[in-house]
Amino acid sequence: MSVCPPISRPRFPDFPIDAAYAGYMEKQAQAVAQMLDLDDKKIPPDFDYHAVTQLRYEAR
């Protein structure tokens, strides 16, 4: 029984994960900031949901 040498993987340049995903992480940070901003906004109690035609009937 022979022992096979370990399979070598190709070497890729080492670079920080942050650099590879910087664009994605920036978009996610913007989406989080937008959601936090929307969470602070309150819907007025006298808001007429029936006047908003884009809402589904279940939401009215």
SULUR-V421598 format. One record per helix or strand. SS is the DSSP state (H for helix, E for strand). FROM is the first residue (numbers start at 0). TO is the last residue. If there is no record, write none. Layout:
((SS,FROM,TO) (SS,FROM,TO))
//
This chain:
((H,16,19) (H,21,38) (H,48,50) (H,56,58))
//
